[in-house]
């Protein structure tokens, strides 16, 4: 994956429609690779995916262990 650069205020960003069209043209493997690359580089995405898909019991156990350490 190429280096991610910060977008400047007036730089063009793809619309949701453009992204949807582009994603529909990708294979399942390409979509998985895109998602994993994004997951590795975007902390907010890690938090979102964890909150949406992680086992709630594991998250609660982790939070309890963090509280016990602190």
C-alpha positions as YAML, in Angstrom:
chain: A
units: angstrom
residues:
- id: 1
  name: UNK
  ca: [0.00, 0.00, 0.00]
- id: 2
  name: UNK
  ca: [1.31, 3.43, -0.83]
- id: 3
  name: UNK
  ca: [2.12, 5.94, 1.87]
- id: 4
  name: UNK
  ca: [-0.96, 7.62, 3.31]
- id: 5
  name: UNK
  ca: [-0.83, 11.39, 3.17]
- id: 6
  name: UNK
  ca: [-2.95, 13.89, 5.04]
- id: 7
  name: UNK
  ca: [-5.64, 15.47, 2.92]
- id: 8
  name: UNK
  ca: [-5.46, 19.21, 2.62]
- id: 9
  name: UNK
  ca: [-8.57, 21.30, 3.10]
- id: 10
  name: UNK
  ca: [-9.52, 21.64, -0.57]
- id: 11
  name: UNK
  ca: [-8.24, 18.31, -1.90]
- id: 12
  name: UNK
  ca: [-10.76, 16.09, -3.65]
- id: 13
  name: UNK
  ca: [-12.25, 13.19, -1.70]
- id: 14
  name: UNK
  ca: [-14.28, 10.40, -3.27]
- id: 15
  name: UNK
  ca: [-18.01, 10.56, -2.69]
- id: 16
  name: UNK
  ca: [-19.86, 7.67, -1.05]
- id: 17
  name: UNK
  ca: [-21.34, 6.82, -4.47]
- id: 18
  name: UNK
  ca: [-17.88, 6.71, -6.06]
- id: 19
  name: UNK
  ca: [-16.51, 4.53, -3.25]
- id: 20
  name: UNK
  ca: [-19.49, 2.17, -3.47]
- id: 21
  name: UNK
  ca: [-18.99, 1.80, -7.24]
- id: 22
  name: UNK
  ca: [-15.26, 1.17, -6.81]
- id: 23
  name: UNK
  ca: [-15.83, -1.40, -4.06]
- id: 24
  name: UNK
  ca: [-18.40, -3.29, -6.14]
- id: 25
  name: UNK
  ca: [-15.75, -3.72, -8.84]
- id: 26
  name: UNK
  ca: [-13.24, -5.35, -6.45]
- id: 27
  name: UNK
  ca: [-12.90, -9.06, -5.73]
- id: 28
  name: UNK
  ca: [-13.58, -10.42, -2.25]
- id: 29
  name: UNK
  ca: [-9.83, -10.89, -1.72]
- id: 30
  name: UNK
  ca: [-9.12, -7.28, -2.73]
- id: 31
  name: UNK
  ca: [-11.79, -6.01, -0.34]
- id: 32
  name: UNK
  ca: [-10.37, -8.06, 2.53]
- id: 33
  name: UNK
  ca: [-6.87, -6.72, 1.80]
- id: 34
  name: UNK
  ca: [-8.18, -3.13, 1.68]
- id: 35
  name: UNK
  ca: [-9.98, -3.58, 4.98]
- id: 36
  name: UNK
  ca: [-6.96, -5.17, 6.68]
- id: 37
  name: UNK
  ca: [-4.59, -2.47, 5.38]
- id: 38
  name: UNK
  ca: [-7.00, 0.18, 6.65]
- id: 39
  name: UNK
  ca: [-7.36, -1.62, 9.99]
- id: 40
  name: UNK
  ca: [-3.58, -1.63, 10.43]
- id: 41
  name: UNK
  ca: [-3.18, 2.09, 9.71]
- id: 42
  name: UNK
  ca: [-6.30, 3.80, 11.09]
- id: 43
  name: UNK
  ca: [-6.69, 3.63, 14.90]
- id: 44
  name: UNK
  ca: [-10.34, 4.77, 14.77]
- id: 45
  name: UNK
  ca: [-11.15, 1.89, 12.43]
- id: 46
  name: UNK
  ca: [-9.63, -0.58, 14.90]
- id: 47
  name: UNK
  ca: [-11.86, 0.83, 17.63]
- id: 48
  name: UNK
  ca: [-14.94, 0.74, 15.40]
- id: 49
  name: UNK
  ca: [-14.42, -2.85, 14.24]
- id: 50
  name: UNK
  ca: [-13.62, -4.00, 17.77]
- id: 51
  name: UNK
  ca: [-16.77, -2.35, 19.13]
- id: 52
  name: UNK
  ca: [-18.92, -3.74, 16.34]
- id: 53
  name: UNK
  ca: [-17.60, -7.30, 16.07]
- id: 54
  name: UNK
  ca: [-15.62, -8.29, 19.16]
- id: 55
  name: UNK
  ca: [-17.00, -10.62, 21.77]
- id: 56
  name: UNK
  ca: [-18.51, -8.40, 24.48]
- id: 57
  name: UNK
  ca: [-17.34, -10.75, 27.25]
- id: 58
  name: UNK
  ca: [-13.73, -10.44, 26.07]
- id: 59
  name: UNK
  ca: [-13.95, -6.63, 26.00]
- id: 60
  name: UNK
  ca: [-15.47, -6.50, 29.48]
- id: 61
  name: UNK
  ca: [-12.79, -8.87, 30.84]
- id: 62
  name: UNK
  ca: [-10.07, -6.74, 29.27]
- id: 63
  name: UNK
  ca: [-11.54, -3.55, 30.74]
- id: 64
  name: UNK
  ca: [-11.73, -5.17, 34.20]
- id: 65
  name: UNK
  ca: [-8.09, -6.28, 33.96]
- id: 66
  name: UNK
  ca: [-7.03, -2.77, 32.89]
- id: 67
  name: UNK
  ca: [-8.85, -1.27, 35.88]
- id: 68
  name: UNK
  ca: [-7.14, -3.75, 38.22]
- id: 69
  name: UNK
  ca: [-3.71, -2.80, 36.86]
- id: 70
  name: UNK
  ca: [-4.32, 0.94, 37.18]
...
